[in-house]
Amino acid sequence: MEFPKFLLGDNTDYPSAIFIVHTEYPRFIINLEDDEVQWFEEFTSEDEKELETETESLIEQATAFYDREVSRYED
């Protein structure tokens, strides 16, 4: 099964949280309410150096995805 790059998540136990799931490597969930990121991968110290530069871009993409999805609901 193929998944989209980003998924919007919701949970009634966290009513103010906005979860975005990134399904490609490196997989993570970000809560846009507080920008907390939970990674599904384990990284080596070498990976972490590369990840630092990529993380900012991935978070920007996740935020843009959320903005796009919300604008579609409003239309």
Steps between C-alpha positions, in 0.01 A plus 500: 500500500624847415454786743515873434813675623303677777189401695292720729434339838243574767430362845224607738732440797707795371233746381735790425775290339552496124695190398671463164647159416793486256490151344829503309853468638565648747154421639364722776195657658499872576252672724456844346357631826845493663732380218587185695638231267495125563729304267424140398859439392814445702790707378876467514707805585580533128128494416429766761736748332317462167163499673563838662508669160205303366275539805424868446390432143284204603324704769436780251354243257280355776371846588433582133312169467282591800430849364402350163268244661329761717449730203329214312254454788420869488420494126 
